[in-house]
Amino acid sequence: MVTETIYLDNNATTPMLPAVCEAMAPYWTENFGNPASAHALGRRARRALEDARDQTAALLGADADEVLFTSGATEANNLALFGLAGSPPGHLLASPIEHPSGTEPLRRLEKLGFAVNLLPVDRQGIVCGDALSALLRPETRLVSVMRVNHETGAMQPVQELVGRLKGRAAFHCDAVQAVGKIPVHFHDLGVTTLSLSAHKFHGPKGIGALLVRRQTSLQAQIWGGHQQQGRRPGTEAVALAVGLATALDLCHRQRPQRTEHVLSLRRRFLERLRATASPVIPNGPEETSRGDFATSVPHTLNLSFPGCRADALLMNLDLAGVACSTGSACSSGSLLPSPVLQAMCVPEDVLHSAMRFSLSFLLEEEKIIEAARRIAQIVRRLRTTGTK
């Protein structure tokens, strides 16, 4: 009998909702025109594209001309980091817990001649504001700190960090794991640029956006067209843009119900694991005594199971039909310890037994209970057999 897979890897990607597919469908077929064309088909496509841009901007607290559609968050992060940094020399600051699509461009910029310093995080994985003030230099060009961490769910104090800059440098915010989960208001955050990706909130793969504050000097990284103010040229993917805007609108309208359901799933999941697979050690901010999440999103649980090796646990969970991960999907092929948890200075047995479980409002309660049962069974077996 084939074991039904229980999907607990929603930070990697989410299933696209039927309503999103339905909204996109006409732009694959009858409304297939190039939005740059002057004829009727082109104008129809242009209207759909600009409607999607307007809707995206309104939902994220931005102006329509501040929205650049990209192929996803990796492109958006690269465009922001290279486009804001300019030419070396110069000084850049970033958190050590950024996604690989942020850390790899920073390494490249360092090789090109930029000085790069990392901002320390505390044991909860939250960036220290005082460190930003201490490390800021006259030659600092750019600060990059994500809004929500992809491995622990820790929310970063972006608005506070921007305030400490006092306009002395640009600020890029990777909001990929925030958009669709918590309210995100571009202008209120005060950042220079902000990236997002549709497939993280039940939209299509292959589309994301970079929000760029008006009057920002952003160097294009590709050339060959006039589209999107010349900052991101190329024929826009109209159907995908419609899909992004539709998925974002659904998130906005359904957020309270979705969040309440995910909160319930998280509590039940953690309660079952603590009862049947202890010790279970959460990595990152915990739920407060008031029952809220002031410093994390409830969708992400990073849990360590001391006495188990993460790679063995991952393989056995996959065989048991539980889809989860040991960290970022972009680095899941690596057996190296998580840089995020290393930056948090977690103990070795915690570091090497950490798993990421990421939840969705589509998950049913009986499935999360069954997932906890399968996980506990495997954890107990690995501890007994000494697979460490």
KEMAR-959580 format. One record per residue (C-alpha): residue number from 0; x, z, y. Coordinates in Angstrom, 1 decimal. Layout:
% KEMAR-959580
rec nr=NUM u=X w=Z v=Y
...
END
This chain:
% KEMAR-959580
rec nr=0 u=0.0 w=0.0 v=0.0
rec nr=1 u=1.4 w=-1.0 v=3.4
rec nr=2 u=1.6 w=2.0 v=5.8
rec nr=3 u=-0.2 w=1.4 v=9.1
rec nr=4 u=2.3 w=1.5 v=12.0
rec nr=5 u=1.7 w=4.1 v=14.7
rec nr=6 u=3.2 w=2.8 v=18.0
rec nr=7 u=5.0 w=5.5 v=20.0
rec nr=8 u=7.4 w=3.2 v=22.0
rec nr=9 u=5.3 w=2.3 v=25.0
rec nr=10 u=8.2 w=2.8 v=27.4
rec nr=11 u=9.8 w=-0.2 v=25.7
rec nr=12 u=6.7 w=-2.4 v=26.0
rec nr=13 u=2.9 w=-2.1 v=25.9
rec nr=14 u=0.3 w=-4.3 v=24.3
rec nr=15 u=-1.4 w=-6.6 v=26.8
rec nr=16 u=-5.1 w=-5.8 v=27.5
rec nr=17 u=-7.8 w=-8.4 v=26.7
rec nr=18 u=-9.0 w=-8.4 v=30.3
rec nr=19 u=-5.5 w=-9.4 v=31.4
rec nr=20 u=-5.4 w=-12.3 v=28.9
rec nr=21 u=-8.8 w=-13.4 v=30.1
rec nr=22 u=-7.8 w=-13.4 v=33.7
rec nr=23 u=-4.7 w=-15.4 v=33.0
rec nr=24 u=-6.3 w=-18.0 v=30.7
rec nr=25 u=-7.5 w=-20.5 v=33.3
rec nr=26 u=-4.0 w=-20.8 v=34.8
rec nr=27 u=-2.5 w=-22.0 v=31.5
rec nr=28 u=-5.0 w=-24.8 v=31.1
rec nr=29 u=-7.4 w=-26.3 v=33.7
rec nr=30 u=-5.8 w=-24.6 v=36.8
rec nr=31 u=-2.2 w=-25.6 v=35.8
rec nr=32 u=-1.1 w=-27.0 v=39.2
rec nr=33 u=2.3 w=-26.3 v=40.8
rec nr=34 u=1.5 w=-23.9 v=43.7
rec nr=35 u=4.0 w=-25.8 v=45.9
rec nr=36 u=2.0 w=-29.1 v=45.5
rec nr=37 u=-0.3 w=-30.2 v=48.4
rec nr=38 u=-3.1 w=-31.6 v=46.3
rec nr=39 u=-6.2 w=-29.8 v=45.2
rec nr=40 u=-4.8 w=-28.5 v=41.9
rec nr=41 u=-1.7 w=-27.2 v=43.7
rec nr=42 u=-3.8 w=-25.5 v=46.4
rec nr=43 u=-6.0 w=-23.8 v=43.7
rec nr=44 u=-2.8 w=-22.5 v=42.1
rec nr=45 u=-1.5 w=-21.4 v=45.5
rec nr=46 u=-4.6 w=-19.4 v=46.2
rec nr=47 u=-4.5 w=-17.6 v=42.9
rec nr=48 u=-0.8 w=-16.8 v=43.4
rec nr=49 u=-1.3 w=-15.4 v=46.9
rec nr=50 u=-4.4 w=-13.5 v=45.8
rec nr=51 u=-2.2 w=-11.9 v=43.1
rec nr=52 u=0.5 w=-11.1 v=45.7
rec nr=53 u=-2.1 w=-9.6 v=48.1
rec nr=54 u=-3.6 w=-7.5 v=45.4
rec nr=55 u=-0.2 w=-6.3 v=44.1
rec nr=56 u=0.8 w=-5.3 v=47.7
rec nr=57 u=-2.4 w=-3.5 v=48.4
rec nr=58 u=-2.2 w=-1.4 v=45.2
rec nr=59 u=1.4 w=-0.5 v=45.8
rec nr=60 u=1.2 w=0.3 v=49.5
rec nr=61 u=3.2 w=-2.7 v=50.7
rec nr=62 u=2.5 w=-5.8 v=52.8
rec nr=63 u=2.0 w=-9.1 v=51.0
rec nr=64 u=5.1 w=-10.7 v=52.5
rec nr=65 u=7.2 w=-7.8 v=51.0
rec nr=66 u=6.3 w=-8.8 v=47.4
rec nr=67 u=8.7 w=-11.1 v=45.5
rec nr=68 u=7.6 w=-12.1 v=42.0
rec nr=69 u=10.5 w=-12.1 v=39.5
rec nr=70 u=10.9 w=-12.7 v=35.8
rec nr=71 u=10.9 w=-8.9 v=35.2
rec nr=72 u=12.6 w=-5.7 v=36.3
rec nr=73 u=16.1 w=-6.7 v=35.1
rec nr=74 u=16.1 w=-9.7 v=37.5
rec nr=75 u=14.5 w=-7.5 v=40.2
rec nr=76 u=17.1 w=-4.8 v=39.9
rec nr=77 u=19.9 w=-7.3 v=39.9
rec nr=78 u=18.5 w=-9.1 v=43.0
rec nr=79 u=18.2 w=-5.7 v=44.8
rec nr=80 u=21.6 w=-4.4 v=43.9
rec nr=81 u=23.6 w=-7.5 v=44.5
rec nr=82 u=21.5 w=-8.6 v=47.4
rec nr=83 u=21.7 w=-5.3 v=49.3
rec nr=84 u=25.4 w=-4.6 v=48.5
rec nr=85 u=26.7 w=-7.7 v=50.1
rec nr=86 u=30.4 w=-8.5 v=49.9
rec nr=87 u=33.1 w=-5.9 v=49.0
rec nr=88 u=34.6 w=-3.6 v=50.0
rec nr=89 u=32.0 w=-0.9 v=50.5
rec nr=90 u=30.6 w=2.2 v=48.9
rec nr=91 u=27.6 w=2.6 v=46.5
rec nr=92 u=25.9 w=5.7 v=45.2
rec nr=93 u=23.7 w=5.8 v=42.1
rec nr=94 u=22.3 w=8.3 v=39.6
rec nr=95 u=24.0 w=8.4 v=36.2
rec nr=96 u=20.6 w=8.1 v=34.5
rec nr=97 u=19.7 w=4.6 v=35.6
rec nr=98 u=18.4 w=2.0 v=33.2
rec nr=99 u=21.1 w=-0.5 v=31.9
rec nr=100 u=19.6 w=-3.1 v=34.2
rec nr=101 u=20.8 w=-0.9 v=37.0
rec nr=102 u=24.1 w=0.5 v=35.5
rec nr=103 u=25.4 w=-2.9 v=34.4
rec nr=104 u=25.1 w=-4.5 v=37.9
rec nr=105 u=26.8 w=-1.4 v=39.4
rec nr=106 u=29.7 w=-1.8 v=36.9
rec nr=107 u=30.0 w=-5.4 v=37.9
rec nr=108 u=30.0 w=-4.5 v=41.6
rec nr=109 u=32.7 w=-2.0 v=41.0
rec nr=110 u=34.8 w=-4.7 v=39.4
rec nr=111 u=34.3 w=-6.8 v=42.4
rec nr=112 u=35.8 w=-4.2 v=44.7
rec nr=113 u=33.1 w=-1.7 v=45.5
rec nr=114 u=33.7 w=2.1 v=45.2
rec nr=115 u=30.9 w=3.6 v=43.1
rec nr=116 u=30.1 w=7.3 v=42.9
rec nr=117 u=27.5 w=8.9 v=40.6
rec nr=118 u=25.1 w=11.6 v=41.7
rec nr=119 u=25.0 w=14.5 v=39.4
rec nr=120 u=21.7 w=15.6 v=37.7
rec nr=121 u=20.6 w=19.1 v=36.7
rec nr=122 u=19.7 w=20.2 v=33.1
rec nr=123 u=16.2 w=18.8 v=33.6
rec nr=124 u=17.7 w=15.4 v=34.5
rec nr=125 u=16.8 w=15.5 v=38.1
rec nr=126 u=19.1 w=14.2 v=40.9
rec nr=127 u=20.6 w=16.8 v=43.2
rec nr=128 u=19.8 w=16.1 v=46.8
rec nr=129 u=22.7 w=18.2 v=48.1
rec nr=130 u=25.1 w=16.0 v=46.2
rec nr=131 u=23.8 w=12.9 v=48.0
rec nr=132 u=24.5 w=14.5 v=51.3
rec nr=133 u=28.0 w=15.5 v=50.2
rec nr=134 u=28.9 w=12.1 v=48.7
rec nr=135 u=27.6 w=10.0 v=51.6
rec nr=136 u=30.3 w=8.1 v=53.5
rec nr=137 u=30.3 w=6.0 v=56.7
rec nr=138 u=30.9 w=3.0 v=54.5
rec nr=139 u=28.1 w=3.7 v=52.1
rec nr=140 u=26.0 w=0.5 v=51.8
rec nr=141 u=23.4 w=1.4 v=49.1
rec nr=142 u=21.9 w=4.2 v=47.1
rec nr=143 u=20.1 w=3.5 v=43.8
rec nr=144 u=17.9 w=6.1 v=42.2
rec nr=145 u=15.0 w=5.4 v=39.9
rec nr=146 u=11.5 w=7.0 v=40.4
rec nr=147 u=10.9 w=8.0 v=36.7
rec nr=148 u=13.5 w=8.2 v=34.0
rec nr=149 u=12.9 w=5.9 v=31.0
rec nr=150 u=14.2 w=8.4 v=28.4
rec nr=151 u=12.9 w=11.8 v=29.6
rec nr=152 u=10.1 w=11.0 v=32.0
rec nr=153 u=11.8 w=13.1 v=34.7
rec nr=154 u=10.5 w=12.2 v=38.2
rec nr=155 u=13.2 w=11.9 v=40.8
rec nr=156 u=12.7 w=13.2 v=44.4
rec nr=157 u=13.1 w=9.7 v=45.9
rec nr=158 u=11.3 w=10.5 v=49.2
rec nr=159 u=13.5 w=13.5 v=49.8
rec nr=160 u=16.6 w=11.5 v=49.0
rec nr=161 u=15.6 w=8.8 v=51.4
rec nr=162 u=15.1 w=11.4 v=54.1
rec nr=163 u=18.6 w=12.7 v=53.6
rec nr=164 u=20.0 w=9.2 v=54.2
rec nr=165 u=18.6 w=9.1 v=57.8
rec nr=166 u=18.8 w=5.3 v=57.7
rec nr=167 u=22.5 w=5.2 v=57.1
rec nr=168 u=22.3 w=3.0 v=53.9
rec nr=169 u=19.8 w=0.9 v=52.0
rec nr=170 u=17.9 w=2.6 v=49.1
rec nr=171 u=16.8 w=0.8 v=45.9
rec nr=172 u=14.3 w=2.4 v=43.6
rec nr=173 u=13.7 w=1.3 v=40.0
rec nr=174 u=10.0 w=2.2 v=39.6
rec nr=175 u=9.5 w=0.5 v=36.2
rec nr=176 u=8.4 w=3.7 v=34.4
rec nr=177 u=6.4 w=4.9 v=37.4
rec nr=178 u=4.1 w=2.0 v=38.3
rec nr=179 u=0.9 w=2.2 v=36.3
rec nr=180 u=1.5 w=5.9 v=35.4
rec nr=181 u=1.6 w=7.7 v=38.7
rec nr=182 u=0.6 w=6.7 v=42.3
rec nr=183 u=3.4 w=4.5 v=43.9
rec nr=184 u=3.2 w=3.8 v=47.6
rec nr=185 u=6.1 w=1.7 v=48.8
rec nr=186 u=5.9 w=2.5 v=52.5
rec nr=187 u=5.4 w=6.2 v=51.9
rec nr=188 u=8.5 w=6.4 v=49.7
rec nr=189 u=10.5 w=4.9 v=52.5
rec nr=190 u=12.8 w=2.9 v=50.1
rec nr=191 u=14.3 w=-0.5 v=51.0
rec nr=192 u=13.5 w=-2.2 v=47.7
rec nr=193 u=11.4 w=-1.2 v=44.6
rec nr=194 u=11.3 w=-2.9 v=41.2
rec nr=195 u=8.5 w=-3.1 v=38.6
rec nr=196 u=7.7 w=-5.0 v=35.4
rec nr=197 u=4.2 w=-5.9 v=34.2
rec nr=198 u=4.7 w=-5.4 v=30.4
rec nr=199 u=5.3 w=-1.7 v=31.0
rec nr=200 u=1.7 w=-1.3 v=32.1
rec nr=201 u=-0.2 w=-3.5 v=29.7
rec nr=202 u=0.5 w=-6.8 v=31.5
rec nr=203 u=2.4 w=-9.9 v=30.3
rec nr=204 u=6.1 w=-10.1 v=29.5
rec nr=205 u=8.2 w=-12.3 v=31.8
rec nr=206 u=6.8 w=-11.2 v=35.1
rec nr=207 u=7.9 w=-8.4 v=37.5
rec nr=208 u=8.3 w=-7.9 v=41.2
rec nr=209 u=10.7 w=-6.7 v=43.8
rec nr=210 u=9.2 w=-5.1 v=46.9
rec nr=211 u=11.5 w=-5.7 v=49.9
rec nr=212 u=10.9 w=-3.9 v=53.2
rec nr=213 u=10.4 w=-6.1 v=56.2
rec nr=214 u=13.4 w=-7.1 v=58.2
rec nr=215 u=15.8 w=-6.2 v=55.3
rec nr=216 u=18.8 w=-8.4 v=54.9
rec nr=217 u=18.7 w=-9.4 v=51.2
rec nr=218 u=21.1 w=-12.1 v=49.9
rec nr=219 u=19.6 w=-14.5 v=47.5
rec nr=220 u=21.2 w=-14.7 v=44.0
rec nr=221 u=19.9 w=-18.1 v=43.0
rec nr=222 u=19.4 w=-21.2 v=45.1
rec nr=223 u=17.4 w=-24.4 v=44.9
rec nr=224 u=14.0 w=-24.0 v=46.6
rec nr=225 u=12.0 w=-22.6 v=49.5
rec nr=226 u=9.7 w=-20.4 v=47.5
rec nr=227 u=9.3 w=-16.7 v=48.3
rec nr=228 u=11.2 w=-17.0 v=51.6
rec nr=229 u=14.1 w=-18.5 v=49.8
rec nr=230 u=15.0 w=-15.1 v=48.4
rec nr=231 u=13.8 w=-15.9 v=44.9
rec nr=232 u=13.4 w=-19.7 v=44.7
rec nr=233 u=11.8 w=-21.6 v=41.9
rec nr=234 u=8.3 w=-22.5 v=40.8
rec nr=235 u=6.2 w=-19.3 v=40.6
rec nr=236 u=4.5 w=-18.4 v=37.3
rec nr=237 u=0.9 w=-18.3 v=38.5
rec nr=238 u=-0.7 w=-17.1 v=35.3
rec nr=239 u=1.8 w=-14.3 v=34.9
rec nr=240 u=1.4 w=-13.2 v=38.5
rec nr=241 u=-2.4 w=-13.1 v=38.0
rec nr=242 u=-1.8 w=-11.1 v=34.8
rec nr=243 u=0.5 w=-8.6 v=36.6
rec nr=244 u=-2.0 w=-8.0 v=39.4
rec nr=245 u=-4.9 w=-7.7 v=37.0
rec nr=246 u=-3.1 w=-5.1 v=34.8
rec nr=247 u=-2.1 w=-3.2 v=37.9
rec nr=248 u=-5.6 w=-3.1 v=39.2
rec nr=249 u=-6.9 w=-1.8 v=35.9
rec nr=250 u=-4.2 w=1.0 v=36.0
rec nr=251 u=-5.3 w=1.9 v=39.5
rec nr=252 u=-9.0 w=2.1 v=38.7
rec nr=253 u=-8.6 w=3.9 v=35.3
rec nr=254 u=-5.6 w=6.2 v=36.1
rec nr=255 u=-7.4 w=9.6 v=36.0
rec nr=256 u=-9.0 w=8.9 v=32.6
rec nr=257 u=-5.9 w=7.4 v=31.2
rec nr=258 u=-3.7 w=10.3 v=32.3
rec nr=259 u=-6.1 w=13.0 v=31.0
rec nr=260 u=-6.1 w=11.3 v=27.6
rec nr=261 u=-2.3 w=11.0 v=27.4
rec nr=262 u=-2.0 w=14.7 v=28.5
rec nr=263 u=-4.2 w=15.7 v=25.6
rec nr=264 u=-2.3 w=13.5 v=23.1
rec nr=265 u=1.0 w=14.9 v=24.3
rec nr=266 u=-0.1 w=18.5 v=24.0
rec nr=267 u=-1.5 w=18.0 v=20.5
rec nr=268 u=1.6 w=16.1 v=19.4
rec nr=269 u=4.0 w=18.7 v=20.6
rec nr=270 u=1.9 w=21.5 v=19.2
rec nr=271 u=1.9 w=20.0 v=15.7
rec nr=272 u=5.6 w=19.3 v=15.7
rec nr=273 u=6.5 w=22.8 v=16.9
rec nr=274 u=4.3 w=24.2 v=14.1
rec nr=275 u=5.7 w=22.0 v=11.3
rec nr=276 u=9.2 w=20.8 v=12.3
rec nr=277 u=10.8 w=23.6 v=14.3
rec nr=278 u=13.2 w=23.7 v=15.9
rec nr=279 u=12.0 w=21.0 v=18.3
rec nr=280 u=13.8 w=20.9 v=21.6
rec nr=281 u=12.3 w=19.0 v=24.6
rec nr=282 u=14.9 w=17.2 v=26.8
rec nr=283 u=13.8 w=16.9 v=30.4
rec nr=284 u=11.1 w=18.7 v=32.5
rec nr=285 u=8.5 w=20.7 v=30.8
rec nr=286 u=4.8 w=21.1 v=31.6
rec nr=287 u=4.4 w=23.9 v=34.1
rec nr=288 u=2.5 w=27.1 v=33.5
rec nr=289 u=-0.4 w=25.6 v=35.6
rec nr=290 u=-0.7 w=22.8 v=33.0
rec nr=291 u=0.4 w=20.1 v=35.4
rec nr=292 u=3.5 w=17.8 v=35.5
rec nr=293 u=5.1 w=18.3 v=38.9
rec nr=294 u=8.5 w=16.8 v=37.8
rec nr=295 u=7.7 w=14.5 v=35.0
rec nr=296 u=5.2 w=12.0 v=33.6
rec nr=297 u=3.3 w=13.1 v=30.5
rec nr=298 u=3.7 w=9.7 v=28.8
rec nr=299 u=7.3 w=10.4 v=27.8
rec nr=300 u=8.6 w=13.0 v=25.3
rec nr=301 u=12.3 w=13.2 v=24.5
rec nr=302 u=12.7 w=15.5 v=21.6
rec nr=303 u=15.7 w=16.7 v=19.6
rec nr=304 u=15.5 w=17.9 v=16.0
rec nr=305 u=18.7 w=19.8 v=15.3
rec nr=306 u=19.9 w=19.3 v=11.8
rec nr=307 u=18.9 w=15.6 v=11.8
rec nr=308 u=21.0 w=12.6 v=12.9
rec nr=309 u=19.1 w=10.4 v=15.3
rec nr=310 u=20.0 w=7.1 v=13.6
rec nr=311 u=18.9 w=8.4 v=10.2
rec nr=312 u=15.7 w=9.8 v=11.7
rec nr=313 u=14.9 w=6.5 v=13.4
rec nr=314 u=15.4 w=4.5 v=10.2
rec nr=315 u=13.3 w=6.8 v=8.1
rec nr=316 u=10.5 w=6.9 v=10.8
rec nr=317 u=10.5 w=3.1 v=10.9
rec nr=318 u=10.1 w=3.0 v=7.1
rec nr=319 u=7.2 w=5.6 v=7.4
rec nr=320 u=5.4 w=3.4 v=10.0
rec nr=321 u=6.3 w=5.4 v=13.2
rec nr=322 u=7.6 w=3.1 v=15.9
rec nr=323 u=9.8 w=5.0 v=18.4
rec nr=324 u=13.3 w=4.9 v=19.7
rec nr=325 u=16.5 w=6.7 v=20.5
rec nr=326 u=16.5 w=5.6 v=24.1
rec nr=327 u=16.2 w=2.4 v=26.3
rec nr=328 u=15.1 w=-0.7 v=24.5
rec nr=329 u=17.9 w=-2.6 v=26.2
rec nr=330 u=20.5 w=-0.4 v=24.5
rec nr=331 u=18.6 w=0.4 v=21.3
rec nr=332 u=21.1 w=-1.5 v=19.2
rec nr=333 u=23.8 w=1.0 v=20.2
rec nr=334 u=24.6 w=4.1 v=18.1
rec nr=335 u=26.3 w=5.7 v=21.0
rec nr=336 u=24.8 w=8.9 v=22.5
rec nr=337 u=22.4 w=8.5 v=25.4
rec nr=338 u=24.2 w=8.4 v=28.8
rec nr=339 u=21.0 w=10.1 v=30.2
rec nr=340 u=21.3 w=13.1 v=28.0
rec nr=341 u=25.1 w=13.2 v=28.4
rec nr=342 u=24.6 w=13.4 v=32.2
rec nr=343 u=22.2 w=16.3 v=31.6
rec nr=344 u=25.0 w=18.1 v=29.6
rec nr=345 u=22.8 w=18.8 v=26.6
rec nr=346 u=24.6 w=20.5 v=23.6
rec nr=347 u=26.1 w=18.2 v=20.9
rec nr=348 u=23.5 w=19.0 v=18.2
rec nr=349 u=20.7 w=18.3 v=20.7
rec nr=350 u=22.4 w=15.1 v=21.9
rec nr=351 u=22.8 w=13.6 v=18.5
rec nr=352 u=19.3 w=14.4 v=17.2
rec nr=353 u=17.3 w=13.1 v=20.2
rec nr=354 u=14.3 w=10.8 v=19.8
rec nr=355 u=12.1 w=9.2 v=22.5
rec nr=356 u=8.3 w=9.1 v=21.9
rec nr=357 u=6.3 w=7.3 v=24.6
rec nr=358 u=2.5 w=7.4 v=24.6
rec nr=359 u=-0.3 w=5.1 v=25.8
rec nr=360 u=-4.0 w=5.7 v=26.7
rec nr=361 u=-4.8 w=3.3 v=23.8
rec nr=362 u=-3.5 w=5.8 v=21.2
rec nr=363 u=-6.2 w=7.6 v=19.3
rec nr=364 u=-6.0 w=11.4 v=18.7
rec nr=365 u=-6.1 w=11.1 v=14.9
rec nr=366 u=-3.1 w=8.7 v=15.1
rec nr=367 u=-1.0 w=11.1 v=17.1
rec nr=368 u=-1.8 w=13.9 v=14.6
rec nr=369 u=-0.8 w=11.6 v=11.7
rec nr=370 u=2.4 w=10.6 v=13.5
rec nr=371 u=3.3 w=14.2 v=13.9
rec nr=372 u=2.7 w=14.8 v=10.2
rec nr=373 u=4.9 w=11.9 v=9.2
rec nr=374 u=7.7 w=12.9 v=11.6
rec nr=375 u=7.6 w=16.6 v=10.4
rec nr=376 u=7.8 w=15.5 v=6.8
rec nr=377 u=10.9 w=13.3 v=7.4
rec nr=378 u=12.6 w=16.0 v=9.6
rec nr=379 u=12.2 w=18.6 v=6.9
rec nr=380 u=13.5 w=16.2 v=4.2
rec nr=381 u=16.5 w=15.2 v=6.2
rec nr=382 u=17.4 w=18.9 v=7.0
rec nr=383 u=17.0 w=19.8 v=3.3
rec nr=384 u=19.2 w=16.9 v=2.1
rec nr=385 u=21.8 w=17.5 v=4.8
rec nr=386 u=21.7 w=14.0 v=6.4
rec nr=387 u=23.4 w=15.1 v=9.6
END
